[in-house]
Structure formats: C-alpha cells, structure tokens
Amino acid sequence: MLPNKSHIPATFRLTGMPGLESLYGWISLPFCFMFFTSIVGNGLILLVIIKDYKLHQPAFFLLSMLAGTDLLFTAVTSPSVLAIFLFDHKLIQSQLCLLQMFFIHSLSIVESSLLVAMAFDRYVAICHPLRYSSILTGSAVAKIGLVSALRGTLLHIPPVSSLMFLHYCKGNALSHPYCLHQDVMKLACHGTNAFNIMFGLVVILCTVTLDVVLIVLSYILIIRSVLHVTKLDRSKLFNTCVSHLCAVVLFYAPMVALSLVHRFGKEVSPLFLSLMANSYLFLPSMLNPVIYSVKSTQIREALLQTFHRGPMDC
C-alpha cells in the first residue's frame, strides 16, 4: 500500500478515444489485431533466432532483444487498453498505474539503447568488416543487453517513485489508455513537481537525445564509407540498413511528436492526442517483426523453414 503521507489519488481514470465511446466495440478490433500481430510476430522472431544456429550472430541477437522488448511492451500495455475498449473499465489502481508507467518508460529506454547498438552493429559490419567478429563478440552483445536493461531500469526508479509523494489537486483523469509519467505529473499541484520536471529533462537529454545523436553519427560514418564503393555494392550495403532505419523512424518519430504535444500543444484535440499516443506505443512493436521478416533474407528463410518443417515433424 502507498504511505499515508502520499496524496496520490487511490485510482486514476484512463481515457480511450474521446468522443467515440459508442464505437468502442469496433475500435477494440484493430487493437486486438495489433496486439495479436505483435505477440505472434515478435514471438516468431525470437523462436527462429533461438532455433536456427545460422542466426546466432550479433545482429540477430540484438534483434532478438528488440523483439523481447516489444513483447514486454505488449504485455504491459494490452490489459488496460483492452479493458477500456472491450469492457469500458477505465479505472486503474494508482499502484498498478505507477508500475505500468515504470515498465513503459524503462522499456522505451531499453529499446532506444538497442537501436543505438544495432546502428553500431551496422557501422562495424560496413566500415570495419574484417574486425566485426572481434569487436561484436557474444560477450560484448550480452553486455550491451545488460547495460541497456540497467540503464532503462535505474533511470526511472527516482522519478516514478517520487510521484507517490506529490500533492495532487487536478483530479485523476489521464489522457491515454495507459499511464505515462508526464501525464500523471500534470495532475500535481503547481510547485510540487520541480524534481520530476528537472529529472525528466536530464533523462531525455541523456537517453533519447543522446541516442538519436549516436545513431545519426553512425549513419554519417556509414554513408561516408559507402560512397567509396561501386554503385552495385553501395546498393547492397544500404539495403542491409533499411530494416534498422525503418525501426528507428517508427520508434523515435511518434515519441518526439508526443513529447512535444504534451509540453506545447495546449489546444490539441484529445482524440488527436490519443491517436498519437497509441501510435507511439503500439506501431513499433507491431511493425518491427513485419519489417525484419520482409527485409531480412535470413529471417525470412528461417521462418519458411520453420513453417515447412512443422507439419512434417508432426
């Protein structure tokens, strides 16, 4: 239970699609499809990478970590979202809200870290191919995964925990069908959340902003290296980066847009805000496995072998 000196509301009221309450039954269908696609797609990516020894390479180990992160995203967010659209159940206990918030923000940092690691993987593979196996060893990839997890976890313990001890005087209605730090923080009384504002800014600068800079720097170096090869080789090398670039755009573009709207978009329609928030959280986990399955020949062949072998094994 939360300590008595905390003035956090006992429950928070989540928001689905404002103005479309009569259509929640129909709206639940695409959400169910997205969650199903995310679970099946990322689950298959994990399965084929674990089973196929030809995929036991640094690039695919990083991809398996990304798929695992997306699976956790789905597991953390789907209960509250489906509860709203299927059962019109909008209340969530404050403890569960903070727990969901912690996992959402932590997993966001983990995914951002993995995207940086995957950009570094592409940089080494293209710019230093002869040193690839000595730089990105199995041990190095395992350390990257561990550091990504610790980075996401430790950075969000202080701001999420501090929300329990703020004074709230602006009700308990949130803007999304899940809990976000900035959304809960806006309900606190003026002057009580200076720590959260400053710490949140530091976290953004040290994580997302830094990660975007590192990814851009990696691709500047990749482009500079690729320009020195023939047009045919250039096309092949760029093609190996397409999947990662799509994952980067899918992840960062909605996140940055949502963050800007939360801070500066005072007159934005609640429905538009809800659509942006849902795009930020659900599109990457749904589309990442589709993109990698289509663009990666090795993943595609491993998936075909898995489906082809299944009936014969039975």
C-alpha positions as CSV (number, residue, x, y, z in Angstrom):
1,M,0.0,0.0,0.0
2,L,1.1,3.6,-0.6
3,P,2.2,5.5,2.5
4,N,-0.4,7.8,4.2
5,K,1.6,10.9,3.6
6,S,1.2,10.5,-0.1
7,H,-1.6,12.4,-1.6
8,I,-1.7,10.4,-4.8
9,P,-5.3,9.5,-5.9
10,A,-6.4,6.0,-5.0
11,T,-7.3,5.4,-8.7
12,F,-6.6,7.1,-12.0
13,R,-9.2,7.3,-14.8
14,L,-7.8,6.3,-18.1
15,T,-9.0,7.7,-21.4
16,G,-9.7,5.7,-24.6
17,M,-10.9,7.6,-27.7
18,P,-12.7,10.8,-26.5
19,G,-16.0,11.3,-28.4
20,L,-16.0,7.7,-29.8
21,E,-17.3,5.8,-26.8
22,S,-20.2,4.4,-28.8
23,L,-17.7,2.8,-31.2
24,Y,-15.5,1.1,-28.6
25,G,-16.6,-2.4,-29.7
26,W,-15.4,-1.7,-33.2
27,I,-12.3,0.2,-32.1
28,S,-11.3,-2.8,-30.0
29,L,-10.9,-4.9,-33.2
30,P,-7.8,-3.1,-34.6
31,F,-6.3,-3.0,-31.1
32,C,-6.8,-6.8,-30.7
33,F,-5.2,-7.2,-34.2
34,M,-2.2,-5.1,-33.2
35,F,-1.6,-7.0,-30.0
36,F,-2.0,-10.3,-31.7
37,T,0.3,-9.3,-34.5
38,S,2.9,-8.1,-32.0
39,I,2.8,-11.2,-29.9
40,V,2.9,-13.6,-32.9
41,G,5.4,-11.6,-34.9
42,N,7.9,-11.0,-32.1
43,G,7.4,-14.5,-30.7
44,L,8.3,-16.0,-34.1
45,I,11.4,-13.8,-34.4
46,L,12.6,-15.0,-31.0
47,L,11.8,-18.6,-31.9
48,V,13.6,-18.7,-35.2
49,I,16.7,-16.9,-33.8
50,I,16.9,-19.4,-30.9
51,K,16.3,-22.5,-33.1
52,D,18.4,-21.6,-36.1
53,Y,22.2,-21.7,-35.4
54,K,22.9,-19.8,-38.6
55,L,21.2,-16.8,-36.9
56,H,23.4,-17.0,-33.9
57,Q,25.2,-13.8,-34.9
58,P,25.5,-10.4,-33.1
59,A,23.0,-8.6,-35.4
60,F,20.3,-11.3,-34.8
61,F,21.0,-11.5,-31.1
62,L,20.3,-7.7,-30.9
63,L,17.2,-8.2,-33.0
64,S,16.0,-10.9,-30.5
65,M,16.5,-8.5,-27.7
66,L,14.4,-5.9,-29.6
67,A,11.7,-8.5,-30.2
68,G,11.7,-9.4,-26.5
69,T,11.4,-5.8,-25.5
70,D,8.4,-5.3,-27.9
71,L,6.8,-8.4,-26.4
72,L,7.1,-6.9,-22.9
73,F,5.6,-3.6,-24.2
74,T,2.6,-5.5,-25.4
75,A,2.2,-7.5,-22.2
76,V,2.4,-4.3,-20.1
77,T,0.0,-2.1,-22.1
78,S,-2.6,-4.5,-23.5
79,P,-4.5,-5.2,-20.2
80,S,-5.5,-1.6,-19.6
81,V,-6.2,-0.8,-23.2
82,L,-8.4,-3.8,-23.9
83,A,-10.2,-3.3,-20.5
84,I,-11.3,0.1,-21.8
85,F,-12.3,-0.8,-25.3
86,L,-13.8,-4.2,-24.5
87,F,-15.4,-3.6,-21.1
88,D,-15.4,0.2,-20.7
89,H,-13.3,-0.3,-17.5
90,K,-11.4,3.0,-17.1
91,L,-10.2,3.0,-13.5
92,I,-6.8,1.7,-12.6
93,Q,-5.3,1.5,-9.1
94,S,-2.6,4.0,-8.5
95,Q,0.0,1.3,-7.6
96,L,-0.7,-0.5,-10.9
97,C,-0.6,2.7,-12.8
98,L,2.9,3.6,-11.4
99,L,4.1,0.0,-12.1
100,Q,2.8,0.2,-15.7
101,M,4.4,3.6,-16.1
102,F,7.7,2.4,-14.8
103,F,7.8,-0.5,-17.3
104,I,6.6,1.6,-20.3
105,H,9.3,4.3,-19.7
106,S,12.0,1.7,-18.8
107,L,11.3,-0.4,-21.9
108,S,11.4,2.7,-24.1
109,I,14.9,3.4,-22.9
110,V,15.9,-0.2,-23.4
111,E,14.5,-0.2,-27.0
112,S,16.3,3.1,-27.7
113,S,19.6,1.7,-26.4
114,L,19.1,-1.4,-28.6
115,L,18.5,0.7,-31.6
116,V,21.8,2.5,-30.9
117,A,23.6,-0.9,-30.6
118,M,22.1,-2.0,-33.9
119,A,23.3,1.2,-35.6
120,F,26.8,0.4,-34.2
121,D,26.5,-3.1,-35.5
122,R,25.7,-1.8,-39.0
123,Y,28.6,0.7,-38.7
124,V,31.1,-2.1,-37.8
125,A,29.8,-4.5,-40.4
126,I,30.1,-2.0,-43.2
127,C,33.1,0.2,-42.2
128,H,35.2,-2.5,-40.4
129,P,34.0,-5.9,-41.8
130,L,37.3,-7.6,-41.1
131,R,37.1,-6.7,-37.4
132,Y,33.4,-7.4,-37.0
133,S,33.8,-10.8,-35.2
134,S,36.5,-9.5,-32.9
135,I,34.5,-6.3,-31.9
136,L,31.0,-7.7,-31.6
137,T,31.6,-10.9,-29.7
138,G,28.9,-12.9,-27.9
139,S,30.2,-11.5,-24.6
140,A,30.0,-7.9,-26.0
141,V,26.4,-8.4,-27.1
142,A,25.4,-9.8,-23.7
143,K,27.0,-6.8,-22.0
144,I,25.1,-4.5,-24.4
145,G,21.8,-6.2,-23.4
146,L,22.6,-5.9,-19.7
147,V,23.7,-2.3,-19.8
148,S,20.5,-1.4,-21.8
149,A,18.3,-3.1,-19.2
150,L,20.1,-1.4,-16.3
151,R,20.1,1.9,-18.0
152,G,16.3,1.8,-18.6
153,T,15.5,0.5,-15.1
154,L,17.7,2.6,-12.9
155,L,17.0,5.9,-14.6
156,H,13.2,5.6,-13.9
157,I,13.1,4.5,-10.3
158,P,13.6,8.0,-8.8
159,P,11.0,9.9,-10.9
160,V,8.3,7.2,-10.8
161,S,8.8,6.7,-7.0
162,S,8.7,10.5,-6.4
163,L,5.2,10.7,-7.9
164,M,3.8,8.9,-4.8
165,F,4.8,11.9,-2.6
166,L,3.5,14.8,-4.7
167,H,0.3,16.7,-3.8
168,Y,-2.4,16.3,-6.4
169,C,-5.2,18.9,-6.9
170,K,-6.2,18.5,-10.6
171,G,-8.3,15.4,-10.4
172,N,-7.3,11.9,-11.6
173,A,-8.2,11.9,-15.3
174,L,-5.3,10.8,-17.6
175,S,-5.1,11.4,-21.3
176,H,-4.3,7.9,-22.6
177,P,-5.5,4.2,-22.1
178,Y,-2.2,3.6,-20.1
179,C,-0.1,5.6,-17.6
180,L,2.7,7.9,-18.7
181,H,4.9,9.9,-16.3
182,Q,4.3,13.3,-17.8
183,D,0.5,12.6,-17.9
184,V,0.3,11.8,-14.2
185,M,2.8,14.7,-13.3
186,K,0.4,17.2,-14.9
187,L,-2.2,16.4,-12.2
188,A,0.1,17.5,-9.4
189,C,-0.3,21.0,-7.8
190,H,1.9,23.8,-9.1
191,G,5.3,23.9,-7.4
192,T,5.3,20.3,-6.2
193,N,6.9,18.6,-9.1
194,A,10.1,20.6,-9.8
195,F,12.2,17.5,-9.2
196,N,10.2,15.5,-11.8
197,I,10.5,18.2,-14.4
198,M,14.2,18.7,-14.0
199,F,15.0,15.0,-13.7
200,G,12.8,14.2,-16.7
201,L,14.7,16.7,-18.7
202,V,18.0,15.2,-17.7
203,V,16.8,11.7,-18.6
204,I,15.6,12.8,-22.0
205,L,19.0,14.5,-22.7
206,C,21.0,11.6,-21.5
207,T,18.9,8.9,-23.3
208,V,16.7,9.7,-26.2
209,T,18.6,12.8,-27.4
210,L,22.0,11.2,-26.9
211,D,20.8,8.0,-28.7
212,V,19.5,9.9,-31.7
213,V,22.8,11.8,-32.0
214,L,24.7,8.5,-31.9
215,I,22.5,6.9,-34.5
216,V,22.8,9.9,-36.8
217,L,26.6,9.9,-36.3
218,S,26.8,6.1,-37.1
219,Y,24.9,6.6,-40.4
220,I,27.1,9.6,-41.3
221,L,30.1,7.4,-41.0
222,I,28.4,4.6,-42.9
223,I,27.4,6.9,-45.7
224,R,30.9,8.3,-45.9
225,S,32.3,4.8,-46.2
226,V,29.8,3.5,-48.6
227,L,30.3,6.4,-51.1
228,H,33.8,5.0,-51.8
229,V,32.5,1.7,-53.2
230,T,30.8,0.8,-56.5
231,K,27.2,1.5,-57.2
232,L,26.2,-2.2,-57.0
233,D,28.0,-2.7,-53.7
234,R,26.6,0.6,-52.4
235,S,23.1,-0.6,-53.1
236,K,23.7,-3.9,-51.3
237,L,25.2,-2.2,-48.3
238,F,22.4,0.3,-47.9
239,N,19.9,-2.5,-48.2
240,T,21.3,-4.0,-45.0
241,C,20.4,-0.8,-43.2
242,V,16.8,-0.4,-44.4
243,S,15.2,-2.5,-41.7
244,H,17.0,-0.7,-38.9
245,L,16.2,2.7,-40.4
246,C,12.5,1.8,-40.5
247,A,12.6,0.7,-36.9
248,V,14.4,4.0,-35.9
249,V,11.8,6.1,-37.6
250,L,8.9,4.1,-36.2
251,F,10.2,4.4,-32.7
252,Y,11.5,8.0,-32.5
253,A,9.1,10.0,-34.7
254,P,5.9,9.3,-32.7
255,M,7.8,9.6,-29.4
256,V,9.2,13.0,-30.2
257,A,5.9,14.2,-31.6
258,L,4.0,13.1,-28.5
259,S,6.5,14.7,-26.2
260,L,6.3,18.0,-28.0
261,V,2.5,17.9,-27.9
262,H,2.5,17.2,-24.2
263,R,4.7,20.1,-23.5
264,F,3.5,22.7,-26.0
265,G,0.2,21.6,-27.5
266,K,-2.3,23.1,-25.1
267,E,-5.1,23.3,-27.7
268,V,-4.6,19.9,-29.3
269,S,-7.7,17.8,-29.7
270,P,-7.9,15.0,-27.1
271,L,-8.8,12.5,-29.9
272,F,-5.7,13.5,-31.9
273,L,-3.5,13.2,-28.7
274,S,-4.9,9.7,-28.1
275,L,-4.2,8.6,-31.7
276,M,-0.6,9.9,-31.4
277,A,-0.1,8.2,-28.0
278,N,-1.4,4.9,-29.3
279,S,0.8,5.2,-32.5
280,Y,3.9,5.8,-30.3
281,L,3.3,2.8,-28.2
282,F,1.8,0.1,-30.5
283,L,3.1,0.6,-34.0
284,P,6.8,-0.2,-33.4
285,S,6.0,-3.5,-31.6
286,M,3.6,-4.5,-34.3
287,L,5.5,-3.5,-37.4
288,N,9.1,-4.3,-36.4
289,P,8.8,-8.0,-36.9
290,V,7.0,-7.5,-40.2
291,I,9.7,-5.2,-41.4
292,Y,12.5,-7.5,-40.4
293,S,10.7,-10.6,-41.8
294,V,10.2,-8.8,-45.2
295,K,13.7,-7.2,-45.5
296,S,16.0,-9.8,-43.9
297,T,16.5,-12.8,-46.2
298,Q,17.9,-14.9,-43.4
299,I,14.9,-14.3,-41.1
300,R,12.5,-14.9,-44.0
301,E,14.2,-18.2,-44.9
302,A,14.3,-19.3,-41.3
303,L,10.6,-18.6,-40.9
304,L,9.8,-20.5,-44.1
305,Q,11.8,-23.5,-42.9
306,T,10.0,-23.4,-39.5
307,F,6.6,-23.5,-41.1
308,H,7.7,-26.0,-43.7
309,R,9.2,-28.3,-41.1
310,G,6.2,-28.1,-38.7
311,P,3.7,-30.4,-40.5
312,M,6.5,-32.9,-41.3
313,D,7.6,-33.2,-37.7
314,C,4.0,-33.9,-36.6
